[in-house]
Amino acid sequence: MLYDYAKAKTESAAILELIAKKKLSETERQTVITESVKYWTEHVNPGFLKYRKSVSTDYTAVEWEDEGAVFRDVNGIEFIDMLGGFGIYNVGHRHPKVLSAVKNQLERQAIHSQELIDPLRPYLAHLLSLITPGDLKYSFFTNSGTESVEGCLKMAMLATGRKHFVGAIGGFHGKSLGALGGTSKAVFREPFLPLLHWSHVPFGNTEALRTLLASTDFSGDRVAAVVLEPIQGEGGINVAPPGYLVAARELCDQYGAMLIFDEIQCGMGRTGKMFYCEYDGVTPDLMALAKGFGGGIMPIGAVVGTAKTWEKYIENPFLHTTTFGGNPLACAASIATINVLLEEDLLKAAAVQGEYLLKALLALSNKYPKVMASARGVGLMLGMEFVDNDLGYDIAQKLFARRILIAGTYINARVVRVEPPLVINRKQIDTFLTALEESLQDVYKERGFGNSWAVQKNLDPAAASQP
């Protein structure tokens, strides 16, 4: 194997100089773009590049700085972030209070010794007991969403002594081996089969869930836990129908299974409640958190559980541990995030802005039905469903050319998500809606639909471009 420590030393020093600079020269900007694409191709994964919006326009966009609901590329071009990092930026990009908390903690201590009591972890766990529903009491902190799901699965196995899990079609719970079992799309699962013992039922179908739990109880292949996203994110922004979460709670109680809610994407205020399950008044036995939990600054997730789910774990706390989960920097970010969500009333902002945005999206889907089939969601967790996969990608591409970042969902490629930071303002939303309508009109013309929307809806053609 060839080593080149001298080159690594020189190049790492050059990269650190770039990081330290407040402003790059034209030569430096072009170098960053060229080398980013080169090294991504050579050392990360060239297959990713063809899917990236950053290389789908007339130049290569490399993101460089951000704030609030926008980010800027290395050339200083500003984009409105309607993707929100797949639900990461609930309190916005680099919120000053979250950033300050992390900096302050970094000045004091970055990573704890692993042996003594680190105070921010119990402080954060206490705060979670105050903002989560029902009798959720204990927390274990992780580094990511898929780790949070893994922790929930292990806790359910400990609590029930069972190893059979039930997920929903359209569900996405991560890509580590345990969580991957609950992720429902074959393209992600098949290369790694066999996985943990999982069964899947149609999302929102109470009778299918009832039949499966009754059958497994009769056969002795009893279920440890039912794992559900109250709103399926990667499945296409599918909202649990009224009564479904309540029924799932009742069925789990009847058959001795744990109920796990994956609120990784729909939690932390995104839907207008701190957690979506509050809309239905349902408390799970275990809840998985991540994404927005770290305030868009630090990676952190959580497994939150009731006293019952923690009993065996308390008996032997070494059954599940982590080196970096719940580190002081990440906990500082989460504590500040909770404070910002409540102090700035971002839950209400998500509800109000989401209602306005969804109404506008539905109007556009009615106006341009040959391209955009529908829109749905709650708060600022919304999805636009297009007539086919290519149309959705085409719209996302055209929006990026208009300085709007947006992307599709992993499992349902016809759906493009709309998940901006909860701090987004009305002017930015209206800019997005204007760009979206212009993009829809472009597609109508390119596909030969012409101005058929004006005729179809009996509209004045002169006013057809108005939302």
N, C-alpha and C positions, 0 to 999 in steps of 0.2 A: 504494500500500500504506500502511495506517495504522500508525503507530508510537505507542507510549505508554511512553516510557522512564521517565517520572515514576512511573507506576503500577507498572511492573515493579520499579523501585527500592524503592518502598514495600512491595509485596507480598513481594518476595524477603527483605527485612529481617524481615517478620513471620514468614515460614516459618522463617528461621534462628533466631528466638526460640523457636518451637515445638520445633525440633530440640534446642535447648540445654536445654529444661526436663526435669527429672527426673519431674515430675508435672503433669498437665494438670487444669484446672478442668472442671467439668461443661459449662460454656459452650464451652470450648475443644475438648473431646472431641466435642461435637455439631457444632461448626464443621468439624473435621477430617473427620468422616463425611460431612457434607453436601457439602463442597467436593471431597472425593475422588471421590465419585460424579459430581458435576456436571462436573468437569474431565476425568474419564475419558471421560464421554459426549461432551463437546464437543471434546476435543483428543487422545484416545488412540484408542479404538475401541469404540463402544457395543455392537458385536456380541459382544464378549467377556463382557459383564456377565451375559447370560442363562445362561452356562455356569458362572459362578463360584459356588462353594458359599457364598461370603461374602454373597451376596444372596438365598440360597434359603431362609432361615429367617424367623423372625418379626422379625428386626432385621438391620441391615447391619453385618457384622463387618469392621473395618479393622485389619489386624495392626499392632502397634506395638512390641512388645519380645519377646525370646526368650532361652532358655538351655537347655542340655542337650537333652532330648527334647520340650520344650514351647515354645509361644509364647502370648502374651497379646494380646488385641485392645485397641483404644484405650480400651475401658471396663474393662479389667483382667480380663476373663474368660479363663480359662486353657484351652487346648486341648492334647491329646496329639497330637504330630505323627507320624502313621503313614504319611505321604507322603514325608517327608524331602527335600522340594524336588526330587522326581524323581531322587533319588540324590545330592543335593548335600551333605547334612549327615551325612557318614559319621562324623565325630568330634563330632557334635552341634552345636547352635546356639551360636555365640560361645564356643567352647572357650577357656578362659583362656590357655593356652599359645600358641595360634594368634593370639588377639587381642593378646597381649603382644608377640609377634614383629613383628606389623604395626605396632603403636604405636611400638615401639623403632626400627624402620626408618624410620617416618614422621618421627620426631624427628631422624633423621640425613639422609635423602635420600628423596624420594618417587619421582621419575622420573629415570632416568639421562640423560646428555647425548647418547646415541646414537652417540658417537664413540669413547669410551674403553672399557676393559674394566670391566664392572660385575660385581663378584665373586659376587653371589648366583646369577646365572645359571649359571656353571660349577660352583658348589657343588651346585646342584640337579641339574644334568645328571649330575654324578658320583654323587649319591645314587641317581638313577634307574638308572644302570648297575649299582648294587649290589643293587637290589630287583627288577629285571625279569629274566625268564627268559632262559636261553641266551646268545646272542652279541649281544643288543641293546646298543648302545654309545653312539650319538649321540642328542641331543635338540634339538628346535627347539620353542620355547615360543610358545603362541598365547593368545588371549583367550577361546576358547569351544570347544565340542565340534565344531561344524560346521567351524570353521577347522582343527581338528586333522585332520579327515577330508580337507579340501581339501589340506592339506600332505602327507598320506599319498599321495593320488592323484598329486600332482605328482612326488613322489619316485619312485613306481612308474613313471611315464612316463619320467623321466630314466634310471632304472636299466635299463629294458627297451626303450626306444624305441617302445613300443606305446601305443595310446590306447583300447583296448577293456577295459571293466571288467565284472565279474560280481558281482552281488549276489544276495541271497536274498529270496524272497517272505516278507513279514512284517518285513523289515529296515527300520530307520529310522536314518539317518546324518546328519540335519540338513536345513536348508532353504535353504542357499546353493546357487548353481546347480550346482556340481560335485557336492557331497554329495547334493543333491536327486535326482540321477540314481540313486543307490543306494537312496534311500527308495522303498519299493515301492508305496505306496498312490496310486491314480490321482487322488484328490481333491487331493492336494498337488502332483502332478507335471504333470497335464494343462494347467493354465493357462500353464505355462512351457516346454512342448515347442517345438522339439527341444532336448534337453540333450546332455551328453557321451554318448558311445557306451556304453550299458549294456545288458546282458542280465540276466535274472533266472531263477533256478532254485528249485524248492521247497527250503525249509530242511530240512536233515537228510537229504536224498536224495543219497547218494553217486553213484548211477548216473546221475542227471540231470546232476550236475556233471561226471562223467567224459565223458558223451556230448557235452556242450557244449564242453568243452576239446578233445576229440578232433576235433570237427567244425570248430571255429574254426582249429585247427592245420592241418587238411587244406585248408581254404579259403583260408588265408593271413590271415584276420581274427583274428590271434592276440591272446590276452588279456594285458593288462599286469598285472592283479591281480584276485584273488578277495577280496572284502570281506565279512567276516562278523562279526556279533555272536555271541560264544560263548553268551550268553544274550540272546535278543531281548527288549528292554525294551518298546518301544511296540508290538511285534507281539503282546504278550500274555504275557510272561514264558515264552518258549519256550526250554527248555534244549536245547543241542545233544545229540543222542543219542550213546550210547557209540560211539567209533570214528570219528565224523564229522569231528572236527577233525584227527585223525591222517590220515585219508584225504585231506582237503583239502590238508594239508601235502605228502603224497606226490604228489598230482596236480599241484600247482603246481610242484614240483620237476621232475616228468616233462615238463611242457609249458612250462617256462621263465617261469612267471608268478610275481609276488610274492604272498605271502599277507599280507593286512592284517586284523588283529583290531581291531575297534572295542570297546574296553573302557571306553568313556566312562561307562557306567552300571553295568556289572558289576565294574569294577576298583576298586582302592584299598580292598581288604579286605571289600567288601560281601558276598561269597559265602563267606567263611571262609578264602579264600586271598587273597594280595595281588592276584592276577589270576586270573580264572577258568580261563584256558588252562593253568594249572599243574595242574589236576585231570587233564588228559589228557596232560600232559608234552609239550606242543606249543609251539614257539617260532615266532612269525610273523616275517616280514621287517620289517614295520612295525606299530606299535601306536598307536592314537589314544586319548588320555586327556583328561579334563576333569571336569566336575561335582564329585565329592568331592575332586578333586586340590587344590582351593584351600581345603579345610577349612571350607567354608560361609561364608567371610569375603571372599575375593578371587576374582574370575573369572580362571581360568587353565586352559589346556590344554597338551597336549604331543603332538608327533610324535616317536616313539622308533623308531630304526631300526638296522639292522646296518651294518657298514662297507661292504658292497656297495651298499646303497641310498643311501649318502652320497657315493659316489665322484664323480659328476658335479657334485654340489652343492659339494663341496670345491674342485673346479676353478673354479667360479664361484659364490661365496657370495652374490652379489647376485641370483641367480635367484629367491630367495624370502626376503623380509624383512618385518618388521612394526615399527611404531612402538612400540606398547604391549605387545606380547607379551613375556613374560619380564621385566616391569618389577620393580624391587626390592621393592615392596610385595607383589606377587603371589608372587614367589619366596620371600619370607620366610614367607608363609602356607603354601606347599607344603612347605617344609623343616620347619616346625613340625608340619604334618599328618603327614608321614612319621614323625617322632619320636613323636607321640602314638599313632599306630596301633601302633607297635612297643612303646613304653614301657608302654602300658596294655593290651597284648595284645587289641586290639579284633578281630583276625581270629578268635581263639578265641571271643570273645564273640558275634560274628556267627554262627559255626557253632552254638554251644550254644543261643543264644536262637532262632535260626532253626529248629533241629530241634524245639524245644518248640512254637513258634508254628505251624509247618506241620502238626504232628501234631494240634493243636487245630483248625486250619482244616479239615483233612480230616474230622475227627469232626463238625464242624458241617455240612459239605457232605453227609455221609451222613445226618445227622439232619434236614436241611431241603432235600431234593433237588429240590423243586418250585421253589425259588428259586436255590439255590447248587449249581451242577453239579459243581465240582471245585476243587482248589487245587493249586498246584505252585510249584516254584522251588528255589533253593539259598541257604542262609544267610539273610540278611535282604533278599534280592531275591525276593519272593514275589508270587503273583497269585491272586486269587479269581475264578473264572469263573462267571458267572451264566447263567441259562437264556436270557435275552434282554437286549438293551441297556438297556431301560427299567428292568428290575429292578436292574441294577448301579447306575444313576444314583440310583434310589430309595433303595437301601441307603446309598450315599455321602451322600445328603442327610440321611437319618435319623441317620447317625453324626455328621454335623456338628452336628445339633441336640443330640446327646449329648456335644458338645465333643471330637469326634475328627475330625481332618482326614485325608482320604483322597481319591484320585481315580483315574479310569480311565486306560487306555492309548490312545495316539493312533490306532493302526491296528486294534486289536481292542476295540471298545467294550463287549463283554461282560465284559472282564477289568478288575477293579479292583486296582491294585497295592498291595502292602504293603511299604513300604521305609522303615522308621523309622530314625532315627539309630542307629548301632551302640552308642551309650552307653545306650540305653533299658534300663530295669530290668524285672524280672519283674512287679512290682506294676503298672507302667504297661501292660505287655502284657496282664495279666489284666483290667485295667480296660477295655482295648480289646475283649477277647474277650467280656466281659459285655455291653458296649454293642452289639457285633455280634450277639450272640444275641437281645438285646431287639429290635433292628432287624429281624432275620429273623422273629421272632414277629409283629411289627407287620405286616409285609408278608403273612405267611400269613393273618392275620385280614382285612386289607384286600382281599386277592384272593379271599377266600372259601374258603381252604384250612382254616380253623379250626385245631383241634389235631390235624390228620390225621397229623402227624409222630409223635405218641405212639402212635397205632394202628398206623401203618405199620411202625414199628420195634419194636412190641410192648413199649413202654415204659410205666412207671407214669406216668400223666398228672401226678401231683404232683411227679415228678422230671424232667418233660420239659424244664424250663427250665435244667437243669444241663448244663454242657458235657460 
